[in-house]
Amino acid sequence: MRIAYLECFSGISGDMFLGALIDAGVPPEVFTRTVEALGVDARLEISRVNRSGISATKLDVIAAGEKELPREEFWEKALSNQQSALSNQESALSTQQSAVSQARPSSVEHSHSHGAEVSHGHEHSHGDGESHSHSHEHSHSHETLHSQTPPRAAVPHEHGHGHSDDHADSHSQTPPRAAVPHEHGSKHTHPHRGLKEIRQIIQAASISQSAKDRAIRIFEALGAAEAKVHNTDIEKIHFHEVGAIDAIVDIVCASVGAEALGVEEWICSPLNVGGGTVVCAHGAFPIPAPATLELLKNAPVYSGEIQKELVTPTGAAIVSVLASRFSQFPTMKTEKIGYGAGTRNFKNSPNVLRLTVGETATQQESPFPMEEITVLEANVDDMTPQVFGYVMEQALQNGALDAFGTPVQMKKSRPGMLLTVLCRTEDSQRLTKFILAETTTLGVRMRRENRAALTRRHVSVTTKWGEVRMKLANLNGSISNYAPEYEDCRQIAKEKKVPLKTVMQEAIKVYLEDTNG
């Protein structure tokens, strides 16, 4: 089986994922065609960069002539630009007032207060030739909910003169790419998009339906996380920068690229989320941001030495939809390796996402199906046989593939039993807890092993006493083993008062007669 493994030792973001896809062999044209199909004002910029000695592919979405910024850099720039804009406005207003005062000493200064956060100087010319300088302050109350998605496209608010702007909707706001102060004019535009609008944009694109569905699921995962964090309905979530052009490009290209890679399963490593705090629209939040942590439920996460935000909400949403499971590096025959670069360049820590593509080695090397299982073992020497039998029975009912006991000679020459439970890897923690709770052991050993498993199926045969299921094993297209199901035969033997071995022999006889005609 062809698989892809994501190593998130430096986190994951949308642009890192796209860079890794290109580096692993997805043609850049796949993404440029996707951007064209979306019909949005955007283009891609692809380059080779170095991240702590690792050569990687960096992909940037250029929308409105702006590149995305790391969140903290955006807010620093936003604050600086806002302060600069206010300072320039105050300086201009002071100059205007001074000029008017010198020209017309009798002129009247008017100050109009609108609950101000931003001051604007205007000169109004009246019919009597008098010029009045007005200071208008506008209050914009946005009752919005903002997400912590990494900074995206700058979309200025344009407001008409003399009103307050109240929004009751919830907004999933990733800060804009560059700080742009509110512009006040005759128009009032909103860059926010709801899931309905985003679905329409994606459905209208000339890409495969499966890619559309996957991209929509990623957006819906992000919206659901935001809705839960902000205690609102998902359809009321309005995406600000996440819904902006470059975010749509990120997510749709991720879906198209994942399909173009041609793998049957996506597997992800534990994710390094970073650490410290990150400045968002509502202040400083601990890392991982609330929406990110919500998206990574049930995923193994950790914090390393880098005290920055390493997993973005967009990256977390992509992983939550694509990855079928989380594990250490799987056994595979490696074919391609790709590195996608993040924006920052950390010292002594490569800020890259590694993508490895290959075939599971077990299928390549074995003529019959192989599977990885976990073996759980525990030694017990102070438990009654009744409890031991009960434990094996319950282990099987709780999902164990097999359970058995082996007599062993333990320390101090005491006889004991070795309990062995075979299970799927994803069930190992649950069954370990079960063994510790139900037995007298103080510890459980565990290891992973590969086992050859013949393909199995059941057929039913009709004996003189009733139906019995036959378990058939297939090797290279031929039946290699067959056996009647014990429980079926035991039930018939008990009800019909017939020896168990007779029922089993009869079931085999009927099966062979039916098979041989």
C-alpha positions in Angstrom: 0.0 0.0 0.0 1.3 3.5 -0.9 1.4 5.7 2.1 2.5 9.2 3.1 4.1 10.1 6.4 4.1 13.7 7.8 6.8 14.5 10.4 5.7 17.5 12.3 8.8 18.0 14.5 8.6 21.7 13.7 4.8 21.9 13.4 2.7 22.3 10.3 1.0 25.1 8.4 -0.7 25.4 5.1 2.3 26.7 3.2 4.6 24.2 4.7 2.3 21.4 3.6 2.1 22.7 0.0 5.9 23.1 -0.1 6.4 19.5 1.1 4.0 18.3 -1.6 6.0 20.1 -4.4 9.3 18.8 -3.0 7.9 15.3 -2.9 7.0 15.4 -6.6 3.6 17.1 -7.1 4.1 19.3 -10.1 3.8 23.0 -9.4 1.5 23.3 -12.4 -1.1 21.3 -10.4 -1.3 24.2 -7.9 -1.2 27.0 -10.5 -4.1 25.4 -12.4 -6.0 25.1 -9.1 -5.5 28.8 -8.4 -6.7 29.6 -11.9 -9.7 27.3 -11.4 -10.7 29.2 -8.2 -10.9 32.4 -10.2 -9.5 34.5 -7.3 -7.0 37.3 -7.4 -3.9 35.4 -6.3 -0.7 33.9 -7.6 1.9 31.5 -6.2 5.5 32.2 -5.5 7.7 29.1 -5.2 11.4 29.2 -4.1 14.2 27.1 -2.7 15.3 28.2 0.8 17.6 26.9 3.5 16.3 26.1 7.0 19.2 25.3 9.4 21.1 23.5 6.7 18.1 21.7 5.2 17.1 22.7 1.6 13.4 23.0 1.3 10.6 24.3 -0.9 8.9 27.5 0.2 5.5 28.4 -1.2 3.8 31.7 -0.7 0.4 32.8 -1.8 0.5 36.3 -3.1 -2.9 38.0 -2.7 -3.4 41.7 -3.1 0.3 42.0 -3.5 1.0 40.8 0.1 2.6 37.8 1.6 1.5 36.2 4.9 3.3 37.0 8.1 3.9 35.0 11.2 1.2 36.1 13.7 3.5 38.0 16.1 5.2 39.9 13.3 1.8 40.9 11.9 0.6 42.3 15.2 3.9 44.2 15.7 3.5 45.7 12.3 -0.2 46.3 12.7 0.4 48.2 16.0 3.3 50.2 14.5 1.3 51.1 11.4 -1.7 52.1 13.4 0.3 54.3 15.7 2.0 55.8 12.7 -1.3 56.5 11.0 -2.8 58.1 14.1 0.4 60.2 14.6 0.2 61.4 10.9 -3.5 62.2 11.3 -2.9 64.1 14.5 0.0 66.0 12.8 -2.1 66.8 9.8 -5.0 67.9 11.9 -2.7 70.2 14.0 -1.3 71.7 10.8 -4.7 72.3 9.3 -6.0 73.9 12.5 -2.9 76.1 12.8 -3.3 77.2 9.1 -7.0 78.0 9.6 -6.4 79.8 12.8 -3.7 82.1 11.2 -5.9 82.7 8.1 -9.2 83.3 9.9 -8.7 84.2 13.6 -12.5 84.4 14.0 -13.1 80.9 12.7 -14.9 78.5 14.9 -13.5 75.1 15.8 -16.0 72.3 16.0 -15.4 69.0 17.7 -17.7 66.2 17.0 -17.4 63.2 19.2 -18.7 59.9 18.0 -17.3 57.7 20.8 -13.9 57.8 19.1 -11.2 55.4 18.6 -9.9 57.1 15.4 -9.8 60.8 14.7 -10.2 62.4 11.3 -9.6 66.0 10.3 -12.0 67.3 7.7 -12.4 70.8 6.2 -15.9 71.8 5.2 -16.5 74.8 3.0 -19.8 76.6 3.6 -21.6 79.1 1.5 -20.5 82.1 3.6 -16.9 81.3 2.8 -16.0 80.2 6.3 -13.8 77.2 6.6 -14.4 74.9 9.6 -12.1 72.3 10.9 -13.9 69.3 12.3 -12.5 66.4 14.4 -14.7 63.4 13.9 -14.2 60.3 16.0 -15.8 57.1 15.0 -16.6 54.1 17.2 -16.7 50.8 15.6 -18.1 48.1 17.8 -17.3 44.7 16.3 -19.1 42.0 18.4 -17.1 39.4 16.6 -15.3 36.2 17.5 -11.7 36.0 16.1 -9.7 32.9 15.4 -6.0 32.4 15.9 -5.3 31.4 12.3 -1.9 32.7 11.0 -2.0 36.1 9.4 -3.5 36.3 6.0 -4.7 38.8 3.5 -5.0 42.5 4.4 -8.6 43.6 3.8 -9.3 47.1 5.0 -12.6 48.1 6.5 -14.2 51.0 4.6 -16.8 52.9 6.5 -19.2 55.7 5.6 -19.1 59.0 7.5 -20.8 59.3 10.9 -22.0 55.9 12.1 -21.0 53.0 14.3 -20.4 49.6 12.8 -22.0 46.8 14.9 -21.5 43.2 13.9 -23.5 40.5 15.7 -21.9 37.7 13.7 -19.0 35.5 14.9 -15.8 35.9 13.0 -12.9 33.5 12.6 -10.3 36.1 12.1 -6.7 35.5 11.2 -4.9 38.7 11.3 -4.3 40.4 7.9 -1.0 40.1 6.1 -0.1 43.7 6.7 -1.6 46.2 9.0 -4.0 48.5 7.2 -5.8 51.2 9.2 -9.5 51.6 8.9 -10.3 53.7 5.9 -13.4 55.9 6.1 -15.1 56.9 2.9 -18.4 56.5 1.2 -18.2 52.7 0.9 -18.6 50.0 3.6 -17.2 46.7 2.6 -16.8 43.5 4.6 -14.0 40.9 3.8 -15.7 38.3 6.0 -17.0 35.1 4.4 -19.2 32.5 5.9 -19.0 28.8 5.2 -21.8 29.1 2.7 -19.8 31.5 0.5 -16.7 29.4 0.9 -18.5 26.3 -0.2 -19.8 28.1 -3.3 -16.3 29.2 -4.3 -15.0 25.7 -4.0 -17.9 24.0 -5.7 -17.5 26.4 -8.7 -13.9 25.5 -9.2 -12.9 23.1 -12.0 -11.3 20.5 -9.8 -12.3 16.9 -9.0 -15.4 16.5 -6.8 -13.3 14.5 -4.2 -10.9 17.4 -3.9 -13.8 19.8 -3.4 -15.3 17.6 -0.8 -12.0 17.2 1.1 -11.4 21.0 1.0 -14.9 21.7 2.3 -14.3 19.2 5.1 -11.1 21.0 6.1 -13.0 24.4 6.3 -15.8 22.8 8.2 -13.4 21.2 10.7 -11.9 24.7 11.2 -15.3 26.3 11.5 -16.5 23.6 14.0 -13.5 24.2 16.2 -14.0 28.0 16.2 -17.7 27.5 16.9 -17.0 25.4 19.9 -14.3 27.7 21.3 -16.7 30.7 20.9 -19.9 28.8 21.9 -21.8 29.7 18.7 -23.2 27.9 15.7 -20.8 26.8 12.9 -22.9 28.6 10.2 -22.6 31.9 12.1 -18.8 31.7 12.0 -17.5 34.2 9.5 -13.9 33.7 8.3 -11.9 36.8 8.1 -8.4 36.0 6.9 -9.0 32.3 7.0 -11.8 33.0 4.5 -9.7 35.4 2.5 -8.2 34.5 -0.9 -4.9 33.1 0.2 -6.4 30.8 2.9 -8.9 29.4 0.3 -5.9 28.8 -2.0 -3.9 27.1 0.8 -6.7 24.7 1.7 -8.0 23.9 -1.8 -4.4 23.4 -3.1 -3.7 21.1 -0.1 -6.7 19.0 -1.0 -5.8 18.8 -4.7 -2.1 18.2 -4.0 -2.9 15.4 -1.5 -5.0 13.7 -4.2 -2.3 14.2 -6.9 0.3 12.5 -4.6 -1.7 9.3 -5.1 -1.4 7.7 -1.7 -3.9 5.4 0.0 -3.2 6.4 3.6 -1.9 9.5 5.4 -0.1 9.0 8.7 1.1 11.7 10.9 3.8 11.9 13.7 3.2 13.5 17.1 3.0 17.2 16.5 5.4 19.8 18.1 3.0 22.7 18.8 5.7 25.1 20.0 5.3 27.1 23.2 4.9 30.4 24.9 2.1 32.8 24.0 0.8 34.3 20.8 -0.8 37.7 20.3 -4.2 37.5 18.7 -7.1 39.9 18.1 -8.2 39.6 21.7 -4.9 39.6 23.4 -2.2 37.0 24.3 -3.2 33.3 24.2 -1.1 30.3 25.3 0.2 28.1 22.6 -1.4 26.1 21.1 -4.2 28.5 20.4 -7.7 27.4 21.4 -8.9 26.5 17.9 -5.7 24.6 17.2 -5.9 22.6 20.3 -9.6 21.8 19.6 -8.6 20.5 16.1 -5.9 18.3 17.6 -8.1 16.4 20.0 -7.0 12.8 20.2 -3.7 13.6 18.4 -0.4 13.2 20.2 1.1 16.7 20.8 4.1 18.0 22.7 6.1 21.2 23.2 9.8 21.4 22.4 12.4 24.1 22.9 11.1 26.6 20.3 8.8 29.0 22.0 6.8 30.1 19.0 3.5 29.0 17.4 4.5 26.0 15.2 1.1 24.5 14.4 -1.4 26.9 12.9 -5.2 26.3 12.9 -5.0 25.7 9.1 -2.3 23.2 9.5 -4.2 21.4 12.3 -7.3 21.3 10.2 -5.5 19.7 7.3 -4.0 17.1 9.5 -7.3 16.4 11.3 -9.0 15.6 7.9 -6.1 13.8 6.1 -4.4 11.7 8.7 -6.0 8.3 9.4 -3.7 7.7 12.4 -0.8 9.0 14.4 2.3 7.0 15.0 6.1 6.9 14.9 7.8 6.4 11.5 6.0 3.4 9.9 7.8 0.5 8.2 7.9 1.3 4.5 10.1 1.2 1.4 10.8 4.9 0.9 10.3 6.4 -2.6 10.2 10.1 -2.2 11.1 12.7 0.5 9.9 16.3 0.5 10.7 19.2 2.8 8.3 22.2 3.0 9.7 25.3 4.6 8.1 27.5 7.2 8.5 31.3 7.2 10.9 31.6 10.2 14.4 30.3 10.2 15.3 29.1 13.7 18.8 28.7 14.8 19.9 25.0 15.1 16.4 23.8 14.4 15.2 23.2 10.8 11.8 24.9 10.5 10.5 22.3 7.9 7.8 19.8 7.5 9.1 16.4 6.1 6.9 14.3 3.9 7.9 10.7 3.1 6.1 8.7 0.5 6.6 5.0 -0.1 5.2 1.5 0.0 4.6 -0.4 3.2 7.6 -2.8 3.3 5.6 -5.7 4.5 3.5 -5.9 1.3 6.6 -5.4 -0.8 8.6 -8.3 0.8 5.9 -10.8 1.6 3.8 -12.9 -0.8 1.0 -12.9 1.7 -0.7 -10.1 3.7 1.2 -8.8 6.7 0.0 -6.7 9.6 1.6 -5.0 12.6 0.3 -5.9 16.0 1.1 -5.2 19.6 2.0 -8.0 22.0 1.2 -7.4 25.7 2.7 -9.7 28.3 2.4 -10.0 32.1 3.8 -12.5 34.6 1.4 -13.5 37.4 2.1 -16.0 40.2 -0.6 -15.0 42.8 -3.8 -15.2 40.9 -6.4 -18.0 41.0 -7.0 -20.0 37.8 -10.7 -18.8 37.8 -9.6 -15.2 37.5 -7.0 -16.1 34.9 -9.7 -17.7 32.7 -12.0 -14.8 33.2 -9.3 -12.3 32.2 -8.6 -14.1 28.9 -12.3 -14.3 28.1 -12.8 -10.6 28.8 -9.7 -9.6 26.9 -11.1 -11.3 23.7 -14.5 -9.6 24.3 -12.6 -6.2 24.6 -11.1 -6.4 21.2 -8.0 -8.6 21.7 -7.0 -10.6 18.6 -5.9 -13.5 20.8 -5.2 -14.2 24.4 -3.4 -17.2 26.0 -1.5 -18.4 29.0 1.8 -20.2 29.3 3.1 -21.9 32.4 6.4 -20.4 33.6 8.8 -20.9 36.5 9.2 -17.5 38.2 11.7 -16.2 40.7 12.0 -17.9 44.1 11.0 -21.1 42.1 7.3 -20.2 42.2 5.1 -21.6 39.4 3.3 -18.9 37.6 1.5 -18.0 34.3 2.6 -15.8 31.5 -0.5 -13.9 30.1 -0.1 -12.9 26.5 -2.5 -10.7 24.7 -2.3 -9.9 20.9 -4.0 -6.8 19.8 -4.1 -4.0 17.2 -1.7 -1.2 18.0 -4.5 1.3 18.5 -6.1 -0.9 21.1 -2.9 -1.5 23.1 -3.4 1.3 25.7 -6.9 0.3 26.4 -6.0 -3.4 26.9 -3.0 -2.5 29.0 -5.3 -0.6 31.4 -7.6 -3.6 31.4 -4.8 -6.1 32.3 -3.5 -3.8 35.1 -7.1 -3.5 36.5 -8.1 -7.1 36.3 -5.0 -9.0 37.2 -2.5 -8.9 40.1 0.4 -8.0 37.9 2.4 -4.8 38.7 3.5 -4.2 35.1 2.8 -5.0 31.4 5.4 -5.4 28.8 4.6 -4.4 25.2 6.2 -4.7 21.8 5.3 -4.4 18.2 5.6 -7.3 15.9 4.6 -8.2 12.3 2.5 -11.2 11.6 1.5 -13.0 8.5 -2.2 -13.2 8.3 -4.1 -15.2 5.7 -7.2 -13.7 4.2 -10.2 -15.1 6.0 -13.9 -15.5 5.2 -16.9 -17.5 6.3 -19.4 -19.7 4.5 -22.3 -21.5 6.0 -23.1 -25.2 5.6 -26.2 -27.0 6.5 -25.8 -30.1 8.6 -28.6 -32.5 9.7 -28.7 -30.6 13.0 -28.5 -27.0 11.7 -26.3 -24.4 10.1 -22.6 -24.2 10.9 -20.2 -21.5 9.8 -17.0 -22.6 8.2 -13.9 -20.4 8.5 -11.8 -20.4 5.3 -8.3 -19.2 4.9 -7.0 -18.1 1.5 -3.3 -18.2 0.3 -2.5 -17.0 -3.2 -6.1 -17.4 -4.4 -6.6 -20.9 -3.1 -8.2 -22.3 0.1 -5.4 -23.4 2.3 -7.3 -24.1 5.5 -10.9 -24.6 6.6 -12.5 -25.3 9.9 -15.9 -25.3 11.5 -16.6 -22.5 14.0 -16.3 -23.9 17.4 -19.1 -21.9 19.0 -21.6 -23.0 16.3 -20.7 -26.6 16.8 -20.8 -26.4 20.6 -24.2 -24.9 20.5 -25.6 -27.6 18.3 -23.9 -30.3 20.4 -25.4 -28.9 23.5 -28.9 -28.5 22.1 -29.1 -31.8 20.1 -27.2 -33.9 22.7 -24.7 -34.9 20.1 -20.9 -35.3 20.7 -19.1 -32.2 19.8 -16.5 -34.0 17.6 -19.3 -35.6 15.6 -20.9 -32.2 14.8 -17.5 -30.8 13.7 -16.8 -33.9 11.5 -20.2 -33.6 9.9 -19.7 -29.9 9.2 -16.4 -30.6 7.4 -18.0 -33.5 5.5 -20.8 -31.3 4.2 -18.4 -28.5 3.3 -16.2 -30.8 1.2 -19.2 -32.3 -0.5 -20.6 -28.9 -1.4 -17.2 -27.7 -2.6 -16.4 -30.8 -4.7 -19.9 -30.9 -6.2 
